[in-house]
Structures are given as C-alpha cells and as structure tokens.
C-alpha cells in the first residue's frame, strides 16, 4: 500500500479514501477535494496520487504528471464556471509556505485576487 513517508501522509490517505473529504475531481493520476480551511469561496486542493514531497522533489519522469495537475486545475475551474478568473498556487518548501509534505496545487476562485500574494 504505502512505503516510507507516504505511510503517514495525510494527502495520500485522503486520496486513498482512508480519510473523508469532499471530492471535486478524481482520475487515476490525481485527486481533488475541497480545502477544509478555505481561503476563497472556492478553494480546491489538487494532489497527485503518487507521493511526491514537493515540486523540488519531482523527477524528470514526473513532467507529464505535473502538466496533468495543471490541466486538472483548469478543468475544475471550467466546471465551476470560473471564467472571470482564478488563481493556481503551488507552495514549495518551508519558506514557500508548504505545510504538507505532499506536492499539491491550490485552486482559488470566486473572489478578486490581489498581488503580491504575501
């Protein structure tokens, strides 16, 4: 089932259905679910089913998966009617604001975003 760090990874457990979540999208490569602490009216987390700690840990053979995660964000945005705009965020490492050691995208929408983000 799991190996190494993935055994205790909350996002691996959510994607596997071991921890309840509100599913938004899923396929063989990715699982997307509503954030339990939303920062926007629409806040969806998109995780690869494969345990990858961070973007910095992604290998060359993850290129297609990384593209698929971005496509997934766009597909969810289309289905949620976010045609006026949305933000996709990928935090990397402690100083980048990553709080869970599993690569994930945040899809945020239905509010005006500001810049810089902080």
C-alpha positions in Angstrom: 0.0 0.0 0.0 2.3 2.8 1.2 6.1 3.0 1.5 8.3 5.3 3.6 6.9 8.8 4.2 3.7 8.1 2.3 2.6 5.8 5.2 1.9 8.9 7.4 1.0 11.4 4.6 -2.5 12.9 5.2 -2.9 13.6 1.5 -2.0 10.1 0.5 -4.7 8.9 3.0 -7.3 11.4 1.7 -6.6 10.3 -2.0 -6.9 6.7 -1.0 -10.3 7.3 0.7 -9.0 6.5 4.2 -9.8 10.0 5.5 -13.1 11.6 4.4 -13.1 14.5 2.1 -15.4 16.3 -0.3 -14.2 15.1 -3.7 -14.3 17.6 -6.6 -12.4 15.6 -9.2 -10.6 12.3 -9.5 -8.9 10.1 -12.0 -6.0 7.6 -12.0 -3.4 10.3 -11.6 -4.9 13.0 -9.4 -7.5 13.6 -6.6 -9.0 17.0 -5.9 -11.0 17.9 -2.9 -12.4 20.9 -1.1 -10.0 22.6 1.4 -11.3 22.3 5.0 -9.9 25.8 5.7 -10.7 27.7 2.6 -9.0 31.0 1.7 -11.5 31.8 -1.0 -15.2 30.9 -1.8 -13.8 28.2 -4.0 -10.7 26.5 -2.6 -9.8 23.1 -4.0 -6.6 21.1 -3.3 -5.3 19.0 -6.2 -2.9 16.2 -5.3 -1.1 13.6 -7.3 -2.0 10.1 -6.2 1.7 9.3 -6.3 3.5 10.6 -3.2 5.9 13.4 -4.2 7.1 15.6 -1.4 7.4 18.9 -3.3 8.0 20.4 -6.7 11.7 20.3 -5.9 11.4 16.6 -5.5 9.7 16.0 -8.8 11.8 13.9 -11.2 12.1 14.2 -15.0 9.6 11.3 -15.4 7.0 13.4 -13.5 6.8 16.0 -16.3 3.6 14.6 -17.7 2.0 14.3 -14.2 2.8 17.9 -13.4 1.1 19.0 -16.6 -1.8 16.8 -15.8 -2.2 18.6 -12.4 -2.4 22.0 -14.1 -4.9 20.6 -16.7 -6.9 19.3 -13.8 -7.0 22.7 -12.2 -8.2 24.3 -15.4 -10.8 21.5 -15.9 -12.2 22.1 -12.4 -12.2 25.9 -13.0 -14.2 25.3 -16.2 -16.7 23.1 -14.4 -17.1 25.6 -11.6 -17.7 28.4 -14.0 -14.6 30.4 -13.0 -14.5 32.1 -16.4 -13.7 35.5 -14.9 -10.5 34.2 -13.4 -8.9 32.1 -10.7 -5.5 31.5 -9.1 -3.5 28.3 -9.0 -0.9 28.2 -6.2 1.9 25.7 -5.6 3.9 26.3 -2.5 7.3 24.7 -2.3 9.3 24.1 0.9 9.0 25.8 4.3 9.9 29.3 3.1 7.5 28.9 0.2 4.6 28.2 2.6 4.3 24.5 2.0 2.7 23.0 5.2 2.0 19.4 4.0 4.9 17.3 2.6 3.0 16.2 -0.5 3.0 18.1 -3.7 -0.3 19.9 -4.2 -2.0 22.8 -6.0 -4.4 25.2 -4.6 -7.2 26.3 -6.9 -8.8 29.6 -5.6 -11.7 31.4 -7.1 -14.9 33.5 -6.9 -13.1 36.5 -5.4 -10.8 39.2 -6.6 -7.2 38.2 -6.1 -4.6 40.7 -5.1 -0.9 41.0 -5.9 1.6 40.4 -4.4 0.1 37.5 -2.6 2.2 37.9 0.6 
